Amino acid sequence: MFIQEGDFFLAYWDQITVWHNNKELFSKDFEISHFAFDLVPEELHWHLKEVRKH
């Protein structure tokens, strides 16, 4: 996932899927980390409405 607005750009992982021989071994969805969330300016928090769970 990424957020780009003006001069601000942030890319972060919000899901992961591990495959082996065309078989899905593991999949997980998770929210943006506290560290990444703190980097996002307040006026851009609307981008995170769907991925922030608390």
N, CA, C and O atoms as a CHARMM CRD file, in Angstrom:
* protein
*
  216
    1    1 MET  N      0.85300  -1.15800   0.00000 PROA 1      0.00000
    2    1 MET  CA     0.00000   0.00000   0.00000 PROA 1      0.00000
    3    1 MET  C      0.90200   1.22500   0.00000 PROA 1      0.00000
    4    1 MET  O      2.03100   1.17600   0.48900 PROA 1      0.00000
    5    2 PHE  N      0.39800   2.32000  -0.55000 PROA 2      0.00000
    6    2 PHE  CA     1.16300   3.55400  -0.49000 PROA 2      0.00000
    7    2 PHE  C      0.22700   4.74900  -0.39900 PROA 2      0.00000
    8    2 PHE  O     -0.94700   4.68700  -0.76500 PROA 2      0.00000
    9    3 ILE  N      0.79300   5.83600   0.10200 PROA 3      0.00000
   10    3 ILE  CA     0.10100   7.11800   0.17300 PROA 3      0.00000
   11    3 ILE  C      0.99400   8.12600  -0.52700 PROA 3      0.00000
   12    3 ILE  O      2.17200   8.26100  -0.19500 PROA 3      0.00000
   13    4 GLN  N      0.43300   8.83000  -1.49200 PROA 4      0.00000
   14    4 GLN  CA     1.16400   9.90100  -2.16000 PROA 4      0.00000
   15    4 GLN  C      0.24800  11.09800  -2.27800 PROA 4      0.00000
   16    4 GLN  O     -0.84600  11.01000  -2.83600 PROA 4      0.00000
   17    5 GLU  N      0.70100  12.20200  -1.75400 PROA 5      0.00000
   18    5 GLU  CA    -0.06900  13.44100  -1.78500 PROA 5      0.00000
   19    5 GLU  C      0.94300  14.57800  -1.77900 PROA 5      0.00000
   20    5 GLU  O      1.67800  14.74000  -0.80500 PROA 5      0.00000
   21    6 GLY  N      0.99300  15.36300  -2.84000 PROA 6      0.00000
   22    6 GLY  CA     1.97200  16.45200  -2.92300 PROA 6      0.00000
   23    6 GLY  C      3.38700  15.89800  -2.83900 PROA 6      0.00000
   24    6 GLY  O      3.74800  14.99700  -3.59700 PROA 6      0.00000
   25    7 ASP  N      4.18900  16.43200  -1.92100 PROA 7      0.00000
   26    7 ASP  CA     5.57100  15.98200  -1.73300 PROA 7      0.00000
   27    7 ASP  C      5.68400  14.79600  -0.78500 PROA 7      0.00000
   28    7 ASP  O      6.78800  14.30000  -0.55800 PROA 7      0.00000
   29    8 PHE  N      4.56900  14.32900  -0.22600 PROA 8      0.00000
   30    8 PHE  CA     4.60900  13.22900   0.74100 PROA 8      0.00000
   31    8 PHE  C      4.37400  11.89500   0.03000 PROA 8      0.00000
   32    8 PHE  O      3.42700  11.75000  -0.74300 PROA 8      0.00000
   33    9 PHE  N      5.24600  10.92900   0.30300 PROA 9      0.00000
   34    9 PHE  CA     5.09100   9.57100  -0.22000 PROA 9      0.00000
   35    9 PHE  C      5.48600   8.58500   0.87000 PROA 9      0.00000
   36    9 PHE  O      6.53700   8.73200   1.49300 PROA 9      0.00000
   37   10 LEU  N      4.63900   7.57100   1.10200 PROA 10     0.00000
   38   10 LEU  CA     4.93200   6.52200   2.07500 PROA 10     0.00000
   39   10 LEU  C      4.42800   5.19900   1.51000 PROA 10     0.00000
   40   10 LEU  O      3.26200   5.08000   1.13500 PROA 10     0.00000
   41   11 ALA  N      5.30600   4.21200   1.45100 PROA 11     0.00000
   42   11 ALA  CA     4.92500   2.85600   1.04100 PROA 11     0.00000
   43   11 ALA  C      5.09100   1.94800   2.24800 PROA 11     0.00000
   44   11 ALA  O      6.06700   2.06300   2.98900 PROA 11     0.00000
   45   12 TYR  N      4.13400   1.04000   2.44800 PROA 12     0.00000
   46   12 TYR  CA     4.19800   0.12100   3.58100 PROA 12     0.00000
   47   12 TYR  C      3.44000  -1.15800   3.24000 PROA 12     0.00000
   48   12 TYR  O      2.59400  -1.16900   2.34700 PROA 12     0.00000
   49   13 TRP  N      3.74900  -2.22500   3.95400 PROA 13     0.00000
   50   13 TRP  CA     3.07500  -3.50800   3.76600 PROA 13     0.00000
   51   13 TRP  C      1.83700  -3.55600   4.65000 PROA 13     0.00000
   52   13 TRP  O      1.90900  -3.24200   5.83800 PROA 13     0.00000
   53   14 ASP  N      0.70200  -3.94600   4.07700 PROA 14     0.00000
   54   14 ASP  CA    -0.49300  -4.15100   4.88900 PROA 14     0.00000
   55   14 ASP  C     -1.06000  -5.55300   4.69500 PROA 14     0.00000
   56   14 ASP  O     -2.09600  -5.89500   5.26500 PROA 14     0.00000
   57   15 GLN  N     -0.37900  -6.35500   3.89500 PROA 15     0.00000
   58   15 GLN  CA    -0.75000  -7.76000   3.74800 PROA 15     0.00000
   59   15 GLN  C      0.43500  -8.52900   3.18400 PROA 15     0.00000
   60   15 GLN  O      1.33000  -7.95100   2.56600 PROA 15     0.00000
   61   16 ILE  N      0.43100  -9.82400   3.40100 PROA 16     0.00000
   62   16 ILE  CA     1.48700 -10.67300   2.87300 PROA 16     0.00000
   63   16 ILE  C      0.88700 -12.03700   2.53000 PROA 16     0.00000
   64   16 ILE  O      0.03300 -12.55400   3.25100 PROA 16     0.00000
   65   17 THR  N      1.34100 -12.60000   1.43700 PROA 17     0.00000
   66   17 THR  CA     0.95000 -13.94800   1.04200 PROA 17     0.00000
   67   17 THR  C      2.21600 -14.67900   0.61000 PROA 17     0.00000
   68   17 THR  O      2.98200 -14.17500  -0.21100 PROA 17     0.00000
   69   18 VAL  N      2.43200 -15.86400   1.16600 PROA 18     0.00000
   70   18 VAL  CA     3.59900 -16.67700   0.84300 PROA 18     0.00000
   71   18 VAL  C      3.13700 -17.86400  -0.00100 PROA 18     0.00000
   72   18 VAL  O      2.21000 -18.58100   0.37500 PROA 18     0.00000
   73   19 TRP  N      3.79000 -18.06300  -1.13800 PROA 19     0.00000
   74   19 TRP  CA     3.44800 -19.14400  -2.06800 PROA 19     0.00000
   75   19 TRP  C      4.63500 -20.09000  -2.22900 PROA 19     0.00000
   76   19 TRP  O      5.78700 -19.66800  -2.12500 PROA 19     0.00000
   77   20 HSD  N      4.36000 -21.34900  -2.47800 PROA 20     0.00000
   78   20 HSD  CA     5.38500 -22.34200  -2.78800 PROA 20     0.00000
   79   20 HSD  C      4.78300 -23.34600  -3.76400 PROA 20     0.00000
   80   20 HSD  O      3.77300 -23.98400  -3.46600 PROA 20     0.00000
   81   21 ASN  N      5.41200 -23.48300  -4.93800 PROA 21     0.00000
   82   21 ASN  CA     4.92100 -24.40000  -5.96900 PROA 21     0.00000
   83   21 ASN  C      3.43700 -24.16500  -6.28600 PROA 21     0.00000
   84   21 ASN  O      2.64900 -25.10900  -6.34200 PROA 21     0.00000
   85   22 ASN  N      3.07500 -22.90800  -6.49000 PROA 22     0.00000
   86   22 ASN  CA     1.70000 -22.51400  -6.82100 PROA 22     0.00000
   87   22 ASN  C      0.68000 -22.84600  -5.74300 PROA 22     0.00000
   88   22 ASN  O     -0.51700 -22.89200  -6.02600 PROA 22     0.00000
   89   23 LYS  N      1.12400 -23.07500  -4.52900 PROA 23     0.00000
   90   23 LYS  CA     0.22800 -23.33500  -3.40800 PROA 23     0.00000
   91   23 LYS  C      0.42300 -22.23500  -2.35800 PROA 23     0.00000
   92   23 LYS  O      1.54700 -21.92900  -1.96200 PROA 23     0.00000
   93   24 GLU  N     -0.68700 -21.65200  -1.92100 PROA 24     0.00000
   94   24 GLU  CA    -0.61200 -20.62500  -0.88800 PROA 24     0.00000
   95   24 GLU  C     -0.31300 -21.27200   0.45400 PROA 24     0.00000
   96   24 GLU  O     -1.06900 -22.12000   0.92900 PROA 24     0.00000
   97   25 LEU  N      0.79800 -20.86400   1.06200 PROA 25     0.00000
   98   25 LEU  CA     1.19200 -21.41400   2.35500 PROA 25     0.00000
   99   25 LEU  C      0.68800 -20.56900   3.51800 PROA 25     0.00000
  100   25 LEU  O      0.34800 -21.09600   4.57800 PROA 25     0.00000
  101   26 PHE  N      0.64300 -19.26400   3.31400 PROA 26     0.00000
  102   26 PHE  CA     0.32400 -18.36800   4.42000 PROA 26     0.00000
  103   26 PHE  C     -0.16800 -17.04100   3.85600 PROA 26     0.00000
  104   26 PHE  O      0.35400 -16.55400   2.85300 PROA 26     0.00000
  105   27 SER  N     -1.16400 -16.46300   4.49800 PROA 27     0.00000
  106   27 SER  CA    -1.65300 -15.15700   4.10400 PROA 27     0.00000
  107   27 SER  C     -2.10500 -14.41000   5.35800 PROA 27     0.00000
  108   27 SER  O     -2.74800 -14.98400   6.23800 PROA 27     0.00000
  109   28 LYS  N     -1.76500 -13.13600   5.42600 PROA 28     0.00000
  110   28 LYS  CA    -2.15300 -12.34100   6.59100 PROA 28     0.00000
  111   28 LYS  C     -2.38800 -10.90100   6.16400 PROA 28     0.00000
  112   28 LYS  O     -1.60500 -10.32800   5.40600 PROA 28     0.00000
  113   29 ASP  N     -3.47500 -10.32600   6.66000 PROA 29     0.00000
  114   29 ASP  CA    -3.76000  -8.90500   6.50700 PROA 29     0.00000
  115   29 ASP  C     -3.51700  -8.25400   7.86300 PROA 29     0.00000
  116   29 ASP  O     -3.89000  -8.80200   8.90000 PROA 29     0.00000
  117   30 PHE  N     -2.89700  -7.09500   7.84600 PROA 30     0.00000
  118   30 PHE  CA    -2.65500  -6.38100   9.09800 PROA 30     0.00000
  119   30 PHE  C     -2.72100  -4.89400   8.82900 PROA 30     0.00000
  120   30 PHE  O     -2.67200  -4.45800   7.67900 PROA 30     0.00000
  121   31 GLU  N     -2.83100  -4.12500   9.88100 PROA 31     0.00000
  122   31 GLU  CA    -2.96900  -2.68400   9.73200 PROA 31     0.00000
  123   31 GLU  C     -1.61100  -2.01300   9.60100 PROA 31     0.00000
  124   31 GLU  O     -0.57200  -2.64600   9.78500 PROA 31     0.00000
  125   32 ILE  N     -1.63000  -0.75400   9.28900 PROA 32     0.00000
  126   32 ILE  CA    -0.40800   0.03200   9.21800 PROA 32     0.00000
  127   32 ILE  C      0.24400   0.07500  10.60300 PROA 32     0.00000
  128   32 ILE  O     -0.45200   0.17600  11.61300 PROA 32     0.00000
  129   33 SER  N      1.56200   0.00000  10.64800 PROA 33     0.00000
  130   33 SER  CA     2.26300   0.01600  11.93700 PROA 33     0.00000
  131   33 SER  C      2.14600   1.38800  12.59100 PROA 33     0.00000
  132   33 SER  O      1.88500   2.38700  11.92100 PROA 33     0.00000
  133   34 HSD  N      2.34000   1.42500  13.90000 PROA 34     0.00000
  134   34 HSD  CA     2.31800   2.69500  14.62100 PROA 34     0.00000
  135   34 HSD  C      3.41400   3.61600  14.09600 PROA 34     0.00000
  136   34 HSD  O      3.20400   4.82200  13.96600 PROA 34     0.00000
  137   35 PHE  N      4.57700   3.05600  13.79500 PROA 35     0.00000
  138   35 PHE  CA     5.69700   3.84400  13.27900 PROA 35     0.00000
  139   35 PHE  C      5.31300   4.52900  11.96500 PROA 35     0.00000
  140   35 PHE  O      5.51700   5.73200  11.80600 PROA 35     0.00000
  141   36 ALA  N      4.75400   3.75700  11.02100 PROA 36     0.00000
  142   36 ALA  CA     4.36400   4.33100   9.73000 PROA 36     0.00000
  143   36 ALA  C      3.22700   5.33400   9.90100 PROA 36     0.00000
  144   36 ALA  O      3.23900   6.39100   9.27000 PROA 36     0.00000
  145   37 PHE  N      2.24800   5.01900  10.74300 PROA 37     0.00000
  146   37 PHE  CA     1.12500   5.92600  10.98300 PROA 37     0.00000
  147   37 PHE  C      1.61600   7.27600  11.49500 PROA 37     0.00000
  148   37 PHE  O      1.10600   8.31900  11.08600 PROA 37     0.00000
  149   38 ASP  N      2.60200   7.26100  12.38500 PROA 38     0.00000
  150   38 ASP  CA     3.13200   8.50700  12.94300 PROA 38     0.00000
  151   38 ASP  C      3.85600   9.35600  11.90000 PROA 38     0.00000
  152   38 ASP  O      4.02800  10.55700  12.10500 PROA 38     0.00000
  153   39 LEU  N      4.27600   8.76800  10.80200 PROA 39     0.00000
  154   39 LEU  CA     4.94800   9.51300   9.73700 PROA 39     0.00000
  155   39 LEU  C      3.97600  10.26300   8.83100 PROA 39     0.00000
  156   39 LEU  O      4.37200  11.18400   8.11600 PROA 39     0.00000
  157   40 VAL  N      2.70900   9.87000   8.86300 PROA 40     0.00000
  158   40 VAL  CA     1.70600  10.46300   7.97700 PROA 40     0.00000
  159   40 VAL  C      1.18700  11.76400   8.59400 PROA 40     0.00000
  160   40 VAL  O      0.71900  11.76500   9.73300 PROA 40     0.00000
  161   41 PRO  N      1.26600  12.87500   7.84700 PROA 41     0.00000
  162   41 PRO  CA     0.73400  14.13300   8.36700 PROA 41     0.00000
  163   41 PRO  C     -0.76300  14.01100   8.68000 PROA 41     0.00000
  164   41 PRO  O     -1.49400  13.29900   7.99100 PROA 41     0.00000
  165   42 GLU  N     -1.19700  14.70100   9.70500 PROA 42     0.00000
  166   42 GLU  CA    -2.59200  14.64700  10.16400 PROA 42     0.00000
  167   42 GLU  C     -3.59500  14.84800   9.02900 PROA 42     0.00000
  168   42 GLU  O     -4.60900  14.15200   8.96800 PROA 42     0.00000
  169   43 GLU  N     -3.32100  15.78900   8.13800 PROA 43     0.00000
  170   43 GLU  CA    -4.27300  16.09200   7.06600 PROA 43     0.00000
  171   43 GLU  C     -4.38600  14.96600   6.03000 PROA 43     0.00000
  172   43 GLU  O     -5.26700  15.00300   5.17000 PROA 43     0.00000
  173   44 LEU  N     -3.49900  13.96600   6.10700 PROA 44     0.00000
  174   44 LEU  CA    -3.56200  12.83300   5.18700 PROA 44     0.00000
  175   44 LEU  C     -4.08300  11.55800   5.84900 PROA 44     0.00000
  176   44 LEU  O     -4.10100  10.50300   5.21500 PROA 44     0.00000
  177   45 HSD  N     -4.49800  11.63600   7.09000 PROA 45     0.00000
  178   45 HSD  CA    -5.00600  10.44800   7.79200 PROA 45     0.00000
  179   45 HSD  C     -6.25500   9.86400   7.14100 PROA 45     0.00000
  180   45 HSD  O     -6.57700   8.69700   7.36600 PROA 45     0.00000
  181   46 TRP  N     -6.95800  10.65000   6.34300 PROA 46     0.00000
  182   46 TRP  CA    -8.14200  10.12500   5.65300 PROA 46     0.00000
  183   46 TRP  C     -7.76500   8.96500   4.73700 PROA 46     0.00000
  184   46 TRP  O     -8.59500   8.09500   4.47300 PROA 46     0.00000
  185   47 HSD  N     -6.52100   8.94000   4.24800 PROA 47     0.00000
  186   47 HSD  CA    -6.05900   7.81500   3.42600 PROA 47     0.00000
  187   47 HSD  C     -6.07300   6.50100   4.21400 PROA 47     0.00000
  188   47 HSD  O     -6.19300   5.42600   3.62700 PROA 47     0.00000
  189   48 LEU  N     -5.95200   6.58700   5.52200 PROA 48     0.00000
  190   48 LEU  CA    -5.77700   5.41100   6.37000 PROA 48     0.00000
  191   48 LEU  C     -7.06800   4.93400   7.00100 PROA 48     0.00000
  192   48 LEU  O     -7.04000   3.98800   7.78800 PROA 48     0.00000
  193   49 LYS  N     -8.18900   5.54300   6.69200 PROA 49     0.00000
  194   49 LYS  CA    -9.46200   5.19600   7.29500 PROA 49     0.00000
  195   49 LYS  C     -9.76200   3.69600   7.19200 PROA 49     0.00000
  196   49 LYS  O    -10.23900   3.09400   8.15400 PROA 49     0.00000
  197   50 GLU  N     -9.49000   3.10200   6.05200 PROA 50     0.00000
  198   50 GLU  CA    -9.80000   1.68900   5.82400 PROA 50     0.00000
  199   50 GLU  C     -8.78600   0.73200   6.44700 PROA 50     0.00000
  200   50 GLU  O     -9.13400  -0.41500   6.72700 PROA 50     0.00000
  201   51 VAL  N     -7.54500   1.16200   6.67200 PROA 51     0.00000
  202   51 VAL  CA    -6.49900   0.24500   7.13200 PROA 51     0.00000
  203   51 VAL  C     -6.15000   0.40500   8.60400 PROA 51     0.00000
  204   51 VAL  O     -5.42900  -0.42400   9.15900 PROA 51     0.00000
  205   52 ARG  N     -6.64300   1.44600   9.23800 PROA 52     0.00000
  206   52 ARG  CA    -6.35400   1.67600  10.66600 PROA 52     0.00000
  207   52 ARG  C     -7.47800   1.07100  11.47700 PROA 52     0.00000
  208   52 ARG  O     -8.62200   1.51000  11.35900 PROA 52     0.00000
  209   53 LYS  N     -7.18500   0.07500  12.29700 PROA 53     0.00000
  210   53 LYS  CA    -8.22500  -0.64100  13.02900 PROA 53     0.00000
  211   53 LYS  C     -8.43700  -0.14600  14.45000 PROA 53     0.00000
  212   53 LYS  O     -9.40200  -0.54000  15.10400 PROA 53     0.00000
  213   54 HSD  N     -7.55000   0.71200  14.93600 PROA 54     0.00000
  214   54 HSD  CA    -7.75400   1.27100  16.27400 PROA 54     0.00000
  215   54 HSD  C     -7.29200   2.69400  16.33900 PROA 54     0.00000
  216   54 HSD  O     -7.38700   3.32600  17.39100 PROA 54     0.00000
